Amino acid sequence: MIIDAHLHTWNTAEVGIGWLAAAGLPARAPIPGDSGDRRYVLVEADADDRRQETEWLLALARRDERVHGIVAAAALEGPQAADELDRLAEMTGVVGVRRLLQDGHPFEPPGLVRGLRLLADRAMPFDACVRAHELPALTRLLDRVPELVVVLDHMGKPPIRDREAMRRWRSDLAKIAELPNVHCKLSGLAAECRDDAELDSATDDVVGRALETFGAGRCLVGTDRPVSQTPEDWCERVLRLVPDADRPRVGHDNASAIYRRTR
């Protein structure tokens, strides 16, 4: 059994997500029905109303036993962060929190550090989503909250068509991996590629680098569907790159330990 640790699902007739149309993504994205014995961590998708999205995802989880849990959105830097996190911590099925930091979100405000510490106090993991050039800022931020369990989404979104930027990505990935509380989600590469051929040529090198850098004990697999679309099962593709003895950790155990179902 595999835990797909990063699946997006939505229905814009019920929860508005304004960015989808411009990205060419469908208005409705159900949980896949073609993947056999698999569990899913459903990750927030930057909906227009994050509370409405969380409630919709939790209602879906109650109807579908394949859902392992929900990574919900929260405004960690906001003045009401403590109340918002208390509310999420009481919701059965919420197993983590994400605050999108990519594309210019400020990393320095003291409120963000305070929110991350509040999250750590509640023993809830943090999904960190940034682009490759933002990895140094994220590393500095997370170094201030060593008690927080962190999952780096999508291997830090490597810029695969820029050779010099990829050199920096490898170096910056190694630096963030020096923080022992940070894990790496082997996901999202297809969204950084122009087509299937580019994905095929990049996968072994990029996933292999992430595995080598973090080690199998700190990696987990996720499809990022439907934002990332792949010609074959992404989880199976990734797990073929993992030594046999480590596949249970990358495919299931690490995700289960990080996204604990305690309620």
Rosetta blueprint (number, residue, H / E / L):
1 M L
2 I E
3 I E
4 D E
5 A E
6 H E
7 L E
8 H L
9 T L
10 W E
11 N E
12 T L
13 A L
14 E L
15 V L
16 G L
17 I L
18 G L
19 W L
20 L L
21 A L
22 A L
23 A L
24 G L
25 L L
26 P L
27 A L
28 R E
29 A E
30 P L
31 I L
32 P L
33 G L
34 D L
35 S L
36 G L
37 D L
38 R E
39 R E
40 Y E
41 V E
42 L E
43 V E
44 E L
45 A L
46 D L
47 A L
48 D L
49 D L
50 R H
51 R H
52 Q H
53 E H
54 T H
55 E H
56 W H
57 L H
58 L H
59 A H
60 L H
61 A H
62 R H
63 R H
64 D L
65 E L
66 R L
67 V E
68 H E
69 G E
70 I E
71 V E
72 A E
73 A E
74 A L
75 A L
76 L L
77 E L
78 G L
79 P L
80 Q L
81 A H
82 A H
83 D H
84 E H
85 L H
86 D H
87 R H
88 L H
89 A H
90 E L
91 M L
92 T L
93 G L
94 V E
95 V E
96 G E
97 V E
98 R E
99 R L
100 L L
101 L L
102 Q L
103 D L
104 G L
105 H L
106 P L
107 F L
108 E L
109 P L
110 P H
111 G H
112 L H
113 V H
114 R H
115 G H
116 L H
117 R H
118 L H
119 L H
120 A H
121 D H
122 R L
123 A L
124 M L
125 P L
126 F E
127 D E
128 A E
129 C L
130 V L
131 R L
132 A H
133 H H
134 E H
135 L H
136 P H
137 A H
138 L H
139 T H
140 R H
141 L H
142 L H
143 D L
144 R L
145 V L
146 P L
147 E L
148 L L
149 V L
150 V E
151 V E
152 L E
153 D H
154 H H
155 M H
156 G H
157 K L
158 P L
159 P L
160 I L
161 R L
162 D L
163 R H
164 E H
165 A H
166 M H
167 R H
168 R H
169 W H
170 R H
171 S H
172 D H
173 L H
174 A H
175 K H
176 I H
177 A H
178 E L
179 L L
180 P L
181 N L
182 V E
183 H E
184 C E
185 K E
186 L E
187 S L
188 G L
189 L H
190 A H
191 A H
192 E H
193 C L
194 R L
195 D L
196 D H
197 A H
198 E H
199 L H
200 D H
201 S H
202 A H
203 T H
204 D H
205 D H
206 V H
207 V H
208 G H
209 R H
210 A H
211 L H
212 E H
213 T H
214 F H
215 G L
216 A H
217 G H
218 R H
219 C E
220 L E
221 V E
222 G L
223 T L
224 D L
225 R L
226 P L
227 V L
228 S L
229 Q L
230 T L
231 P L
232 E L
233 D L
234 W H
235 C H
236 E H
237 R H
238 V H
239 L H
240 R H
241 L L
242 V L
243 P L
244 D H
245 A H
246 D H
247 R H
248 P H
249 R H
250 V H
251 G H
252 H H
253 D H
254 N H
255 A H
256 S H
257 A H
258 I H
259 Y L
260 R L
261 R L
262 T L
263 R L
